[in-house]
Amino acid sequence: MYILPLVGYLGLVLGFGFLTLSIASGLYYLSELVEEYSVFSAKLLQRLIYAVFAAQILLWLVDGFPWYLTLLGVASHGVYATNLRHFPIVKLSDPFFIASCVLVILNHWLWFRHFSTPTGYRGVPSSRRDWYSSPTYDQPTFTEIASYFGLCVWLVPFALFVSLSAGENVLPSMGSEYATGEREGVGFAKGHRRKNTHTGMAKAAVDGAREWVTETGAVMGLWQADNVRRTRGFD
C-alpha cells in the first residue's frame, strides 16, 4: 500500500491541527469568562484548592499513598493559593509565582516516577528488586493514574494559568495597583460582578501565537500583508 499511509499521515496532521485550534479556542473562551466573572472565579479556585487538599489527605489515609508526596502536594497547593492574594493580577517576578511553576514540574516528575514503579516494589531498594517476578499488589490502571494527574496535579495550575493576568500586560485601572506598584495590599473586590480590563495569560498567549502565525505567513507569502492588517483592524 502506498496511498493509504499518505492519507493516514495527512489525517494525523489535520487532526493535530484541529485539536490545537480547539484547545486554543477553549482557553480563549475561558479567559473571557474569567475576565467577566473574576469574583466568582476566585471563590471557585479557592474551593477547588480545598477539594484537592481533602482528596490528597484521603488518598494518603485510605489508599496508602506515600506521606512525603502527599505532604509535597498539599504544600504545593498552599503555594498555589498564595497567587490569589491579588487575584486576578500576578507579577511574573513574584517569588510565589516562580515557586508555583517549579512545584508543578516537580510534582509531575515525582508522581510520574511513583506510578512508574510497580506497586509491589515501591520502597524496595533497586539492588534488591526482582524485576522478573510479579508485583504483590494491584497496579493502578491508566484511567486512575490519568485521573489523579488531571485532578490533583494539573487542574489547579491549569486553572490559575487561565485565570491569572500577567502584571506586565495590565493597563492602569482600578484594582491593578499591585501590578503597577502604585499601592500594595489590594486584593480582589467582594460583591457584585464586574468587567475587568486585564488580559489573562492564556488569552495573551493565544493572541501572541495568532499574531506570530499571521505575520510569519505574510512574510512567507502564504497570504497578503494587506489582508492581515485589515483583519487585525489597522486599516
Residue pairs with C-beta under 8 A, 6 or more apart in sequence:
24 206
24 209
27 162
27 202
27 203
27 205
27 206
28 202
28 203
28 206
30 162
30 202
31 162
31 163
31 199
31 200
31 202
31 203
31 206
32 203
33 41
34 41
34 88
34 162
34 163
34 200
35 88
35 195
35 196
35 198
35 199
35 200
35 203
36 193
36 195
36 196
37 193
38 87
38 88
38 188
38 194
38 196
39 188
39 189
39 190
39 191
39 192
39 193
39 194
40 193
41 87
41 88
41 163
42 84
42 87
42 88
42 163
42 188
45 84
45 87
45 156
45 159
45 160
45 163
46 81
46 84
48 155
48 156
48 159
49 77
49 80
49 81
49 156
52 73
52 77
52 151
52 152
52 155
52 156
53 74
53 77
55 151
55 152
56 65
56 70
56 73
56 74
56 77
56 152
57 70
57 74
59 65
59 70
59 148
59 152
60 66
60 67
60 70
66 114
66 122
69 110
69 111
69 114
72 103
72 106
72 107
72 110
73 107
73 152
73 153
76 100
76 103
76 104
76 106
76 107
77 156
79 96
79 99
79 100
79 103
80 100
80 103
80 156
80 157
80 160
82 96
82 100
83 90
83 94
83 96
83 97
83 100
83 160
83 164
84 188
85 187
86 178
86 179
86 186
86 187
86 188
87 163
87 164
87 187
87 188
88 163
88 164
88 165
88 188
88 196
88 198
88 200
89 164
89 165
89 167
89 170
89 175
89 176
89 178
89 179
89 198
90 97
90 164
90 165
90 166
90 167
91 97
91 166
91 167
91 178
91 179
92 166
92 167
92 168
100 157
100 160
104 153
104 154
104 157
107 153
108 149
108 153
108 154
111 148
111 149
111 153
112 149
114 122
115 140
115 145
118 135
118 139
119 135
119 136
119 137
119 138
119 139
119 140
120 134
120 135
120 136
120 137
121 129
121 135
140 148
161 201
161 202
162 200
162 201
162 202
163 200
164 200
164 201
165 179
165 196
165 198
165 199
165 200
165 201
165 204
166 201
166 204
167 178
167 179
167 180
168 179
169 198
169 199
169 204
170 176
170 179
170 180
170 197
170 198
170 199
171 197
171 198
172 180
172 182
173 196
173 197
173 198
175 186
175 188
175 189
175 196
176 197
176 198
177 183
177 184
177 186
178 184
178 186
199 207
211 232
214 223
214 228
214 231
214 232
215 228
217 223
217 228
218 224
218 225
218 228
226 235
229 235
